[in-house]
Amino acid sequence: ITVDGTETDGMTVGEGVNLIRGEEGTDVVLGIFRDDFEEVTDITITRQEIQIDSVRLEIRDDNIAVISVYIFNEETTGLFQEAIDEILENNVQNIVLDLRNNPGGLLTEAINLAGFWIDGSPVVKQRVGDEIKVYSAAGIARLEGIQTVVLVNQGSASASEILAGALQDYDVATIVGEQTF
């Protein structure tokens, strides 16, 4: 409801986030209201850097691997490689790649991930003026032939759209969900 006493009604998410952000180690007071609260409750939090792994793997009891990619950052390819190693060790034959609410990030990481399904083929082409630059997948298509479903929603943007689109274009995955960003 409030950030340091400032009402958030009518603000965009970005405006609210900018109010919450600040120098690490400093406090910010959030006015919170939930259904189980009688009134707005002030909660003081101390600002700090948030570390979130960009990739999470769950191998379900039905032998389906769910790989959630939250953002494409410098760690994504390495973490994804670790997840793939575990999937292949467990002989999983079905993958759900969850890109919902993934805002994107580094294009190179999305291209690297595409390379686990498609090897050496163009993932995306970029036109700058009259020049067209082609970005191709490299690596070994270790997931080739493994049935894959990609989950997307309105929060899937940028690099996540490129990855999902490439996997769909090469017919190596089925896209399920909502229109992306």
N, CA, C and O atoms as a DFTB+ gen file, in Angstrom:
724 C
 N C O
     1  1       0.833      -1.183       0.000
     2  2       0.000       0.000       0.000
     3  2       0.881       1.251       0.000
     4  3       0.590       2.224      -0.696
     5  1       1.975       1.216       0.798
     6  2       2.891       2.355       0.873
     7  2       4.344       1.879       0.864
     8  3       4.654       0.751       1.246
     9  1       5.212       2.769       0.421
    10  2       6.662       2.572       0.512
    11  2       7.218       3.816       1.184
    12  3       7.146       4.915       0.633
    13  1       7.773       3.640       2.376
    14  2       8.263       4.776       3.168
    15  2       7.218       5.886       3.264
    16  3       7.546       7.070       3.181
    17  1       5.944       5.484       3.442
    18  2       4.870       6.447       3.617
    19  2       4.239       6.962       2.337
    20  3       3.219       7.649       2.393
    21  1       4.815       6.651       1.187
    22  2       4.270       7.106      -0.100
    23  2       3.245       6.091      -0.607
    24  3       3.552       4.907      -0.743
    25  1       2.033       6.560      -0.883
    26  2       0.969       5.697      -1.416
    27  2       1.376       5.138      -2.781
    28  3       1.929       5.863      -3.609
    29  1       1.105       3.863      -3.015
    30  2       1.473       3.229      -4.292
    31  2       0.293       3.094      -5.249
    32  3       0.459       2.656      -6.388
    33  1      -0.900       3.470      -4.786
    34  2      -2.081       3.370      -5.652
    35  2      -1.860       4.198      -6.923
    36  3      -1.547       5.387      -6.852
    37  1      -2.026       3.556      -8.084
    38  2      -1.854       4.234      -9.360
    39  2      -0.445       4.163      -9.916
    40  3      -0.206       4.572     -11.052
    41  1       0.489       3.651      -9.131
    42  2       1.874       3.527      -9.612
    43  2       2.025       2.294     -10.492
    44  3       1.299       1.311     -10.343
    45  1       2.976       2.366     -11.405
    46  2       3.353       1.162     -12.142
    47  2       4.242       0.317     -11.238
    48  3       4.754       0.808     -10.232
    49  1       4.427      -0.949     -11.594
    50  2       5.317      -1.822     -10.831
    51  2       6.720      -1.227     -10.802
    52  3       7.381      -1.227      -9.764
    53  1       7.168      -0.721     -11.943
    54  2       8.500      -0.132     -12.033
    55  2       8.675       1.050     -11.096
    56  3       9.729       1.205     -10.479
    57  1       7.641       1.889     -10.984
    58  2       7.716       3.036     -10.074
    59  2       7.805       2.567      -8.626
    60  3       8.563       3.117      -7.827
    61  1       7.025       1.550      -8.305
    62  2       7.071       1.004      -6.948
    63  2       8.424       0.382      -6.634
    64  3       8.967       0.581      -5.547
    65  1       8.960      -0.362      -7.573
    66  2      10.278      -0.976      -7.389
    67  2      11.340       0.093      -7.183
    68  3      12.220      -0.059      -6.336
    69  1      11.263       1.168      -7.950
    70  2      12.246       2.254      -7.794
    71  2      12.193       2.878      -6.402
    72  3      13.222       3.287      -5.866
    73  1      10.991       2.953      -5.812
    74  2      10.883       3.466      -4.448
    75  2      11.503       2.503      -3.430
    76  3      12.107       2.929      -2.446
    77  1      11.345       1.211      -3.681
    78  2      11.861       0.207      -2.755
    79  2      13.375       0.094      -2.849
    80  3      14.041      -0.108      -1.834
    81  1      13.922       0.220      -4.041
    82  2      15.370       0.095      -4.224
    83  2      16.096       1.221      -3.511
    84  3      15.567       2.318      -3.330
    85  1      17.319       0.919      -3.113
    86  2      18.140       1.926      -2.461
    87  2      19.481       1.332      -2.090
    88  3      19.811       0.207      -2.463
    89  1      20.230       2.098      -1.361
    90  2      21.573       1.676      -0.977
    91  2      21.508       0.443      -0.076
    92  3      20.720       0.383       0.867
    93  1      22.358      -0.537      -0.392
    94  2      22.403      -1.761       0.397
    95  2      22.687      -1.433       1.856
    96  3      23.540      -0.601       2.166
    97  1      21.956      -2.104       2.751
    98  2      22.145      -1.888       4.180
    99  2      21.192      -0.870       4.781
   100  3      21.098      -0.758       6.003
   101  1      20.476      -0.119       3.929
   102  2      19.518       0.857       4.441
   103  2      18.142       0.212       4.570
   104  3      17.855      -0.794       3.920
   105  1      17.308       0.787       5.399
   106  2      15.970       0.245       5.640
   107  2      14.932       0.944       4.769
   108  3      15.091       2.102       4.382
   109  1      13.873       0.209       4.475
   110  2      12.709       0.755       3.811
   111  2      11.484       0.176       4.526
   112  3      11.476      -0.994       4.908
   113  1      10.461       0.996       4.701
   114  2       9.252       0.558       5.396
   115  2       8.150       0.340       4.355
   116  3       7.778       1.252       3.616
   117  1       7.643      -0.884       4.321
   118  2       6.565      -1.236       3.405
   119  2       5.262      -1.329       4.183
   120  3       5.186      -2.036       5.188
   121  1       4.246      -0.626       3.727
   122  2       2.914      -0.725       4.307
   123  2       2.178      -1.841       3.582
   124  3       1.845      -1.701       2.405
   125  1       1.924      -2.936       4.264
   126  2       1.376      -4.158       3.670
   127  2      -0.051      -4.378       4.175
   128  3      -0.353      -4.156       5.347
   129  1      -0.918      -4.819       3.262
   130  2      -2.257      -5.230       3.664
   131  2      -2.558      -6.559       3.004
   132  3      -2.350      -6.734       1.803
   133  1      -3.049      -7.493       3.801
   134  2      -3.468      -8.806       3.297
   135  2      -4.840      -9.110       3.864
   136  3      -5.305      -8.458       4.798
   137  1      -5.482     -10.116       3.280
   138  2      -6.827     -10.484       3.729
   139  2      -6.885     -10.810       5.220
   140  3      -7.891     -10.538       5.874
   141  1      -5.805     -11.392       5.764
   142  2      -5.832     -11.777       7.171
   143  2      -5.365     -10.658       8.114
   144  3      -5.217     -10.876       9.316
   145  1      -5.135      -9.456       7.557
   146  2      -4.756      -8.296       8.370
   147  2      -6.002      -7.455       8.641
   148  3      -6.890      -7.355       7.794
   149  1      -6.060      -6.854       9.826
   150  2      -7.152      -5.955      10.169
   151  2      -6.932      -4.577       9.550
   152  3      -7.890      -3.876       9.224
   153  1      -5.654      -4.191       9.389
   154  2      -5.306      -2.872       8.858
   155  2      -3.939      -2.963       8.191
   156  3      -3.279      -4.001       8.237
   157  1      -3.527      -1.863       7.571
   158  2      -2.211      -1.807       6.945
   159  2      -1.158      -1.972       8.037
   160  3      -1.213      -1.315       9.077
   161  1      -0.209      -2.852       7.783
   162  2       0.855      -3.134       8.740
   163  2       2.188      -2.709       8.147
   164  3       2.517      -3.088       7.023
   165  1       2.955      -1.925       8.893
   166  2       4.277      -1.506       8.448
   167  2       5.295      -2.602       8.740
   168  3       5.384      -3.113       9.857
   169  1       6.050      -2.943       7.720
   170  2       7.114      -3.937       7.853
   171  2       8.394      -3.290       7.356
   172  3       8.455      -2.790       6.233
   173  1       9.417      -3.305       8.202
   174  2      10.707      -2.722       7.844
   175  2      11.612      -3.831       7.311
   176  3      11.797      -4.868       7.948
   177  1      12.163      -3.587       6.140
   178  2      13.123      -4.529       5.571
   179  2      14.428      -3.781       5.289
   180  3      14.437      -2.573       5.049
   181  1      15.515      -4.530       5.326
   182  2      16.826      -3.960       5.042
   183  2      17.210      -4.336       3.619
   184  3      17.177      -5.506       3.237
   185  1      17.571      -3.334       2.852
   186  2      17.915      -3.561       1.452
   187  2      19.217      -4.350       1.360
   188  3      20.168      -4.110       2.103
   189  1      19.228      -5.295       0.428
   190  2      20.439      -6.060       0.132
   191  2      20.310      -6.646      -1.261
   192  3      19.221      -6.692      -1.834
   193  1      21.421      -7.088      -1.790
   194  2      21.399      -7.694      -3.118
   195  2      20.690      -9.035      -3.024
   196  3      20.935      -9.821      -2.109
   197  1      19.812      -9.283      -3.980
   198  2      19.061     -10.532      -4.003
   199  2      19.730     -11.473      -4.994
   200  3      19.910     -11.135      -6.164
   201  1      20.094     -12.651      -4.516
   202  2      20.707     -13.668      -5.371
   203  2      19.647     -14.732      -5.675
   204  3      19.137     -15.390      -4.768
   205  1      19.325     -14.889      -6.951
   206  2      18.350     -15.895      -7.366
   207  2      19.003     -16.744      -8.439
   208  3      19.477     -16.220      -9.447
   209  1      19.029     -18.072      -8.226
   210  2      19.512     -18.940      -9.289
   211  2      18.585     -18.785     -10.485
   212  3      17.363     -18.770     -10.340
   213  1      19.173     -18.672     -11.652
   214  2      18.361     -18.438     -12.845
   215  2      17.696     -19.710     -13.353
   216  3      16.775     -19.642     -14.167
   217  1      18.148     -20.866     -12.882
   218  2      17.602     -22.152     -13.350
   219  2      17.289     -23.031     -12.149
   220  3      18.077     -23.131     -11.209
   221  1      16.124     -23.666     -12.199
   222  2      15.756     -24.639     -11.168
   223  2      15.213     -25.881     -11.862
   224  3      14.451     -25.787     -12.825
   225  1      15.617     -27.049     -11.359
   226  2      15.176     -28.329     -11.922
   227  2      14.371     -29.104     -10.894
   228  3      14.731     -29.179      -9.719
   229  1      13.274     -29.679     -11.368
   230  2      12.496     -30.624     -10.565
   231  2      12.236     -31.843     -11.441
   232  3      11.687     -31.712     -12.535
   233  1      12.622     -33.019     -10.976
   234  2      12.258     -34.250     -11.678
   235  2      11.108     -34.846     -10.879
   236  3      11.275     -35.306      -9.750
   237  1       9.946     -34.821     -11.502
   238  2       8.723     -35.245     -10.828
   239  2       8.645     -36.769     -10.719
   240  3       9.389     -37.488     -11.385
   241  1       7.737     -37.246      -9.874
   242  2       7.549     -38.688      -9.676
   243  2       7.129     -39.397     -10.954
   244  3       7.383     -40.591     -11.110
   245  1       6.480     -38.667     -11.880
   246  2       6.055     -39.269     -13.149
   247  2       7.162     -39.194     -14.206
   248  3       6.905     -39.383     -15.395
   249  1       8.399     -38.917     -13.763
   250  2       9.590     -38.891     -14.616
   251  2       9.546     -37.787     -15.679
   252  3      10.100     -37.940     -16.767
   253  1       8.897     -36.700     -15.357
   254  2       8.908     -35.507     -16.199
   255  2       9.806     -34.482     -15.525
   256  3       9.655     -34.194     -14.338
   257  1      10.739     -33.937     -16.289
   258  2      11.628     -32.908     -15.757
   259  2      11.021     -31.550     -16.027
   260  3      10.628     -31.251     -17.155
   261  1      10.944     -30.724     -14.994
   262  2      10.475     -29.352     -15.128
   263  2      11.687     -28.461     -14.879
   264  3      12.233     -28.419     -13.777
   265  1      12.097     -27.743     -15.937
   266  2      13.215     -26.814     -15.824
   267  2      12.634     -25.405     -15.878
   268  3      12.069     -25.001     -16.894
   269  1      12.773     -24.670     -14.799
   270  2      12.313     -23.284     -14.756
   271  2      13.514     -22.371     -14.976
   272  3      14.522     -22.469     -14.276
   273  1      13.389     -21.485     -15.958
   274  2      14.438     -20.494     -16.222
   275  2      13.827     -19.140     -15.916
   276  3      12.882     -18.712     -16.579
   277  1      14.374     -18.460     -14.900
   278  2      13.778     -17.228     -14.399
   279  2      14.307     -15.980     -15.089
   280  3      13.606     -14.973     -15.175
   281  1      15.528     -16.041     -15.576
   282  2      16.169     -14.925     -16.273
   283  2      17.373     -15.495     -17.009
   284  3      17.892     -16.547     -16.635
   285  1      17.813     -14.815     -18.040
   286  2      19.001     -15.239     -18.778
   287  2      20.167     -14.362     -18.345
   288  3      20.330     -13.245     -18.836
   289  1      20.988     -14.883     -17.409
   290  2      22.146     -14.127     -16.948
   291  2      23.416     -14.941     -17.175
   292  3      23.375     -15.993     -17.814
   293  1      24.533     -14.465     -16.660
   294  2      25.831     -15.086     -16.910
   295  2      25.916     -16.515     -16.399
   296  3      26.761     -17.280     -16.863
   297  1      25.067     -16.891     -15.460
   298  2      25.116     -18.226     -14.866
   299  2      24.168     -19.220     -15.535
   300  3      24.230     -20.415     -15.246
   301  1      23.305     -18.753     -16.409
   302  2      22.223     -19.596     -16.907
   303  2      22.715     -20.824     -17.657
   304  3      22.246     -21.928     -17.381
   305  1      23.642     -20.673     -18.593
   306  2      24.096     -21.821     -19.372
   307  2      24.714     -22.888     -18.472
   308  3      24.422     -24.073     -18.632
   309  1      25.563     -22.485     -17.531
   310  2      26.186     -23.453     -16.630
   311  2      25.176     -24.184     -15.768
   312  3      25.258     -25.402     -15.613
   313  1      24.221     -23.451     -15.205
   314  2      23.183     -24.067     -14.382
   315  2      22.291     -24.977     -15.227
   316  3      21.866     -26.039     -14.770
   317  1      22.011     -24.554     -16.456
   318  2      21.184     -25.371     -17.348
   319  2      21.925     -26.658     -17.698
   320  3      21.319     -27.728     -17.750
   321  1      23.235     -26.559     -17.939
   322  2      24.055     -27.736     -18.240
   323  2      23.978     -28.745     -17.093
   324  3      23.843     -29.946     -17.326
   325  1      24.064     -28.255     -15.857
   326  2      23.957     -29.131     -14.688
   327  2      22.591     -29.823     -14.651
   328  3      22.501     -31.014     -14.351
   329  1      21.536     -29.074     -14.955
   330  2      20.190     -29.660     -14.976
   331  2      20.093     -30.737     -16.056
   332  3      19.513     -31.799     -15.827
   333  1      20.657     -30.465     -17.228
   334  2      20.609     -31.434     -18.330
   335  2      21.371     -32.698     -17.964
   336  3      20.914     -33.803     -18.257
   337  1      22.530     -32.548     -17.328
   338  2      23.299     -33.719     -16.883
   339  2      22.447     -34.609     -15.989
   340  3      22.428     -35.829     -16.153
   341  1      21.736     -33.989     -15.035
   342  2      20.881     -34.761     -14.124
   343  2      19.709     -35.405     -14.862
   344  3      19.339     -36.542     -14.570
   345  1      19.130     -34.685     -15.808
   346  2      18.022     -35.241     -16.599
   347  2      18.477     -36.472     -17.368
   348  3      17.797     -37.498     -17.362
   349  1      19.612     -36.373     -18.023
   350  2      20.105     -37.490     -18.826
   351  2      20.552     -38.660     -17.949
   352  3      20.377     -39.816     -18.334
   353  1      21.123     -38.380     -16.782
   354  2      21.500     -39.450     -15.848
   355  2      20.280     -40.227     -15.372
   356  3      20.366     -41.427     -15.113
   357  1      19.141     -39.541     -15.256
   358  2      17.909     -40.173     -14.786
   359  2      17.038     -40.696     -15.916
   360  3      15.918     -41.151     -15.684
   361  1      17.552     -40.630     -17.142
   362  2      16.851     -41.158     -18.318
   363  2      15.440     -40.578     -18.484
   364  3      14.502     -41.284     -18.856
   365  1      15.314     -39.282     -18.200
   366  2      14.036     -38.588     -18.361
   367  2      13.762     -38.408     -19.851
   368  3      14.659     -38.037     -20.609
   369  1      12.534     -38.669     -20.269
   370  2      12.190     -38.572     -21.691
   371  2      11.183     -37.474     -22.002
   372  3      10.752     -37.338     -23.147
   373  1      10.804     -36.690     -20.999
   374  2       9.855     -35.597     -21.189
   375  2      10.303     -34.390     -20.378
   376  3      10.620     -34.503     -19.194
   377  1      10.326     -33.232     -21.035
   378  2      10.775     -32.007     -20.381
   379  2       9.707     -30.932     -20.517
   380  3       9.111     -30.752     -21.579
   381  1       9.481     -30.225     -19.422
   382  2       8.696     -29.003     -19.437
   383  2       9.683     -27.873     -19.158
   384  3      10.288     -27.815     -18.087
   385  1       9.839     -26.979     -20.125
   386  2      10.698     -25.806     -19.966
   387  2       9.802     -24.631     -19.616
   388  3       9.030     -24.160     -20.451
   389  1       9.903     -24.161     -18.390
   390  2       9.015     -23.110     -17.894
   391  2       9.693     -21.750     -18.038
   392  3      10.635     -21.433     -17.312
   393  1       9.201     -20.953     -18.985
   394  2       9.715     -19.604     -19.224
   395  2       8.707     -18.536     -18.801
   396  3       8.850     -17.368     -19.162
   397  1       7.694     -18.934     -18.041
   398  2       6.686     -17.971     -17.612
   399  2       7.330     -16.919     -16.722
   400  3       8.155     -17.226     -15.861
   401  1       6.938     -15.682     -16.947
   402  2       7.420     -14.521     -16.188
   403  2       8.926     -14.316     -16.286
   404  3       9.519     -13.646     -15.441
   405  1       9.544     -14.890     -17.311
   406  2      10.976     -14.674     -17.548
   407  2      11.100     -13.410     -18.396
   408  3      10.668     -13.399     -19.548
   409  1      11.686     -12.340     -17.842
   410  2      11.752     -11.074     -18.576
   411  2      12.832     -11.026     -19.646
   412  3      12.943     -10.032     -20.364
   413  1      13.629     -12.084     -19.766
   414  2      14.688     -12.104     -20.772
   415  2      16.044     -11.976     -20.127
   416  3      16.320     -12.584     -19.093
   417  1      16.887     -11.179     -20.751
   418  2      18.248     -11.027     -20.249
   419  2      19.234     -11.116     -21.394
   420  3      19.048     -10.495     -22.441
   421  1      20.276     -11.888     -21.189
   422  2      21.354     -11.970     -22.168
   423  2      20.970     -12.853     -23.354
   424  3      20.659     -14.032     -23.184
   425  1      20.995     -12.283     -24.540
   426  2      20.667     -13.011     -25.762
   427  2      21.572     -14.219     -25.933
   428  3      21.109     -15.286     -26.338
   429  1      22.855     -14.068     -25.631
   430  2      23.801     -15.176     -25.815
   431  2      23.399     -16.392     -24.995
   432  3      23.601     -17.526     -25.430
   433  1      22.836     -16.175     -23.823
   434  2      22.416     -17.298     -22.984
   435  2      21.220     -18.026     -23.599
   436  3      21.160     -19.255     -23.559
   437  1      20.281     -17.291     -24.160
   438  2      19.134     -17.924     -24.825
   439  2      19.604     -18.745     -26.020
   440  3      19.104     -19.846     -26.254
   441  1      20.556     -18.220     -26.773
   442  2      21.104     -18.943     -27.922
   443  2      21.814     -20.204     -27.445
   444  3      21.678     -21.265     -28.053
   445  1      22.577     -20.089     -26.351
   446  2      23.251     -21.265     -25.789
   447  2      22.251     -22.344     -25.410
   448  3      22.475     -23.521     -25.693
   449  1      21.142     -21.958     -24.770
   450  2      20.142     -22.934     -24.367
   451  2      19.480     -23.583     -25.572
   452  3      19.194     -24.780     -25.554
   453  1      19.237     -22.805     -26.614
   454  2      18.657     -23.385     -27.834
   455  2      19.559     -24.483     -28.380
   456  3      19.075     -25.457     -28.957
   457  1      20.865     -24.330     -28.199
   458  2      21.822     -25.313     -28.683
   459  2      21.690     -26.686     -28.049
   460  3      22.234     -27.654     -28.581
   461  1      20.983     -26.806     -26.926
   462  2      20.756     -28.120     -26.325
   463  2      19.736     -28.929     -27.119
   464  3      19.666     -30.150     -26.974
   465  1      18.942     -28.256     -27.961
   466  2      17.966     -28.929     -28.815
   467  2      18.360     -28.870     -30.290
   468  3      18.157     -29.836     -31.027
   469  1      18.916     -27.750     -30.717
   470  2      19.271     -27.560     -32.132
   471  2      20.743     -27.164     -32.208
   472  3      21.179     -26.248     -31.510
   473  1      21.492     -27.841     -33.039
   474  2      22.926     -27.599     -33.103
   475  2      23.316     -26.973     -34.427
   476  3      23.035     -27.520     -35.492
   477  1      23.962     -25.831     -34.353
   478  2      24.523     -25.202     -35.541
   479  2      23.547     -24.426     -36.404
   480  3      23.957     -23.785     -37.372
   481  1      22.293     -24.471     -36.081
   482  2      21.285     -23.786     -36.884
   483  2      21.039     -22.383     -36.344
   484  3      21.253     -22.121     -35.160
   485  1      20.589     -21.478     -37.217
   486  2      20.285     -20.114     -36.749
   487  2      19.167     -20.120     -35.703
   488  3      18.147     -20.789     -35.867
   489  1      19.380     -19.367     -34.636
   490  2      18.367     -19.209     -33.593
   491  2      17.617     -17.909     -33.814
   492  3      16.396     -17.855     -33.664
   493  1      18.351     -16.858     -34.173
   494  2      17.725     -15.560     -34.391
   495  2      18.564     -14.778     -35.392
   496  3      19.781     -14.945     -35.470
   497  1      17.898     -13.932     -36.149
   498  2      18.573     -13.038     -37.076
   499  2      18.237     -11.620     -36.668
   500  3      17.096     -11.312     -36.322
   501  1      19.250     -10.752     -36.712
   502  2      19.070      -9.357     -36.326
   503  2      19.421      -8.467     -37.508
   504  3      20.487      -8.602     -38.108
   505  1      18.516      -7.562     -37.833
   506  2      18.762      -6.623     -38.928
   507  2      19.112      -5.262     -38.326
   508  3      18.355      -4.687     -37.544
   509  1      20.296      -4.767     -38.723
   510  2      20.719      -3.425     -38.344
   511  2      21.023      -2.705     -39.648
   512  3      22.040      -2.963     -40.293
   513  1      20.123      -1.793     -40.031
   514  2      20.263      -1.143     -41.330
   515  2      20.102      -2.179     -42.432
   516  3      19.094      -2.884     -42.486
   517  1      21.086      -2.271     -43.302
   518  2      21.046      -3.257     -44.381
   519  2      21.743      -4.557     -44.009
   520  3      21.699      -5.529     -44.763
   521  1      22.382      -4.573     -42.856
   522  2      23.141      -5.752     -42.440
   523  2      22.265      -6.708     -41.635
   524  3      21.493      -6.286     -40.774
   525  1      22.396      -7.999     -41.926
   526  2      21.692      -9.023     -41.161
   527  2      22.736      -9.875     -40.455
   528  3      23.612     -10.463     -41.090
   529  1      22.629      -9.931     -39.133
   530  2      23.534     -10.747     -38.338
   531  2      22.779     -11.997     -37.895
   532  3      21.666     -11.918     -37.375
   533  1      23.408     -13.153     -38.112
   534  2      22.796     -14.426     -37.772
   535  2      23.463     -14.976     -36.520
   536  3      24.689     -15.060     -36.449
   537  1      22.656     -15.348     -35.537
   538  2      23.149     -15.956     -34.307
   539  2      22.734     -17.426     -34.325
   540  3      21.545     -17.745     -34.294
   541  1      23.707     -18.299     -34.373
   542  2      23.431     -19.737     -34.479
   543  2      23.743     -20.449     -33.177
   544  3      24.590     -20.022     -32.393
   545  1      23.028     -21.553     -32.971
   546  2      23.254     -22.386     -31.795
   547  2      24.554     -23.156     -31.969
   548  3      24.877     -23.618     -33.063
   549  1      25.276     -23.283     -30.902
   550  2      26.497     -24.081     -30.901
   551  2      26.348     -25.164     -29.840
   552  3      25.396     -25.158     -29.059
   553  1      27.274     -26.070     -29.822
   554  2      27.215     -27.133     -28.819
   555  2      26.603     -28.386     -29.387
   556  3      26.391     -28.516     -30.593
   557  1      26.328     -29.296     -28.494
   558  2      25.765     -30.589     -28.882
   559  2      24.294     -30.592     -28.512
   560  3      23.927     -30.248     -27.389
   561  1      23.461     -30.978     -29.450
   562  2      22.012     -31.023     -29.218
   563  2      21.685     -32.237     -28.355
   564  3      21.114     -33.218     -28.831
   565  1      22.055     -32.157     -27.083
   566  2      21.903     -33.295     -26.166
   567  2      20.447     -33.646     -25.879
   568  3      20.155     -34.757     -25.437
   569  1      19.533     -32.712     -26.124
   570  2      18.120     -32.959     -25.840
   571  2      17.322     -33.290     -27.093
   572  3      16.098     -33.417     -27.048
   573  1      18.018     -33.427     -28.193
   574  2      17.347     -33.762     -29.448
   575  2      16.571     -35.062     -29.267
   576  3      17.112     -36.054     -28.779
   577  1      15.306     -35.050     -29.661
   578  2      14.470     -36.236     -29.572
   579  2      13.732     -36.378     -28.253
   580  3      12.873     -37.251     -28.130
   581  1      14.037     -35.553     -27.264
   582  2      13.316     -35.607     -25.993
   583  2      12.110     -34.689     -26.105
   584  3      12.240     -33.499     -26.391
   585  1      10.933     -35.264     -25.875
   586  2       9.699     -34.487     -26.004
   587  2       9.735     -33.309     -25.044
   588  3       9.951     -33.480     -23.844
   589  1       9.518     -32.100     -25.587
   590  2       9.629     -30.873     -24.798
   591  2       8.407     -29.998     -24.995
   592  3       7.926     -29.809     -26.112
   593  1       7.917     -29.470     -23.887
   594  2       6.844     -28.483     -23.882
   595  2       7.406     -27.225     -23.236
   596  3       8.056     -27.303     -22.194
   597  1       7.164     -26.067     -23.843
   598  2       7.626     -24.793     -23.308
   599  2       6.417     -24.008     -22.816
   600  3       5.466     -23.782     -23.564
   601  1       6.463     -23.592     -21.546
   602  2       5.386     -22.796     -20.967
   603  2       5.749     -21.316     -21.054
   604  3       6.845     -20.915     -20.662
   605  1       4.824     -20.505     -21.571
   606  2       5.023     -19.061     -21.685
   607  2       3.771     -18.331     -21.218
   608  3       2.681     -18.901     -21.179
   609  1       3.943     -17.064     -20.866
   610  2       2.803     -16.220     -20.539
   611  2       3.131     -14.780     -20.905
   612  3       4.145     -14.516     -21.551
   613  1       2.277     -13.849     -20.493
   614  2       2.478     -12.441     -20.848
   615  2       3.751     -11.862     -20.245
   616  3       4.228     -10.821     -20.696
   617  1       4.307     -12.522     -19.234
   618  2       5.555     -12.073     -18.628
   619  2       6.792     -12.648     -19.294
   620  3       7.911     -12.320     -18.899
   621  1       6.614     -13.500     -20.298
   622  2       7.751     -14.067     -21.037
   623  2       8.150     -13.064     -22.099
   624  3       7.365     -12.758     -22.997
   625  1       9.372     -12.547     -22.001
   626  2       9.783     -11.480     -22.911
   627  2      11.204     -11.700     -23.419
   628  3      11.976     -12.486     -22.871
   629  1      11.514     -10.977     -24.486
   630  2      12.874     -10.832     -24.975
   631  2      13.535     -12.184     -25.245
   632  3      13.079     -12.938     -26.105
   633  1      14.605     -12.491     -24.514
   634  2      15.366     -13.715     -24.758
   635  2      14.506     -14.964     -24.579
   636  3      14.721     -15.955     -25.277
   637  1      13.542     -14.942     -23.664
   638  2      12.675     -16.117     -23.491
   639  2      11.777     -16.312     -24.712
   640  3      11.484     -17.446     -25.090
   641  1      11.340     -15.217     -25.328
   642  2      10.548     -15.322     -26.555
   643  2      11.395     -15.874     -27.701
   644  3      10.915     -16.665     -28.513
   645  1      12.647     -15.454     -27.758
   646  2      13.545     -15.931     -28.811
   647  2      13.783     -17.428     -28.660
   648  3      13.713     -18.167     -29.642
   649  1      14.064     -17.883     -27.441
   650  2      14.272     -19.312     -27.216
   651  2      13.021     -20.109     -27.555
   652  3      13.094     -21.097     -28.286
   653  1      11.883     -19.692     -27.034
   654  2      10.632     -20.406     -27.303
   655  2      10.338     -20.432     -28.802
   656  3       9.960     -21.471     -29.344
   657  1      10.511     -19.297     -29.467
   658  2      10.245     -19.221     -30.899
   659  2      11.153     -20.126     -31.708
   660  3      10.700     -20.780     -32.648
   661  1      12.430     -20.174     -31.355
   662  2      13.374     -21.033     -32.085
   663  2      13.014     -22.501     -31.908
   664  3      13.026     -23.264     -32.874
   665  1      12.694     -22.903     -30.683
   666  2      12.338     -24.307     -30.453
   667  2      11.057     -24.670     -31.187
   668  3      10.912     -25.793     -31.671
   669  1      10.132     -23.729     -31.269
   670  2       8.901     -23.956     -32.025
   671  2       9.192     -24.022     -33.519
   672  3       8.690     -24.908     -34.210
   673  1      10.004     -23.084     -34.025
   674  2      10.310     -23.041     -35.462
   675  2      10.993     -24.311     -35.949
   676  3      10.756     -24.748     -37.075
   677  1      11.837     -24.907     -35.114
   678  2      12.532     -26.140     -35.503
   679  2      11.744     -27.385     -35.125
   680  3      12.233     -28.505     -35.269
   681  1      10.522     -27.186     -34.643
   682  2       9.609     -28.283     -34.314
   683  2      10.207     -29.268     -33.310
   684  3      10.022     -30.480     -33.420
   685  1      10.932     -28.717     -32.321
   686  2      11.503     -29.568     -31.280
   687  2      10.783     -29.372     -29.947
   688  3      11.109     -30.025     -28.956
   689  1       9.797     -28.464     -29.929
   690  2       9.030     -28.219     -28.711
   691  2       7.658     -27.697     -29.077
   692  3       7.451     -27.095     -30.131
   693  1       6.727     -27.947     -28.171
   694  2       5.380     -27.419     -28.283
   695  2       5.251     -26.269     -27.294
   696  3       5.606     -26.408     -26.124
   697  1       4.745     -25.138     -27.763
   698  2       4.579     -23.967     -26.908
   699  2       3.160     -23.989     -26.330
   700  3       2.183     -24.188     -27.053
   701  1       3.069     -23.782     -25.023
   702  2       1.769     -23.804     -24.339
   703  2       1.687     -22.568     -23.441
   704  3       2.655     -22.216     -22.767
   705  1       0.536     -21.923     -23.441
   706  2       0.333     -20.800     -22.530
   707  2      -0.373     -19.651     -23.184
   708  3      -1.264     -19.827     -24.015
   709  1       0.044     -18.458     -22.789
   710  2      -0.581     -17.215     -23.248
   711  2       0.318     -16.508     -24.238
   712  3       1.481     -16.870     -24.416
   713  1      -0.235     -15.500     -24.874
   714  2       0.562     -14.626     -25.729
   715  2       1.696     -14.025     -24.903
   716  3       1.465     -13.534     -23.798
   717  1       2.905     -14.060     -25.426
   718  2       4.045     -13.501     -24.703
   719  2       4.012     -11.989     -24.733
   720  3       3.160     -11.381     -25.381
   721  1       4.960     -11.386     -24.014
   722  2       5.037      -9.942     -23.905
   723  2       5.063      -9.282     -25.262
   724  3       5.128      -8.056     -25.351
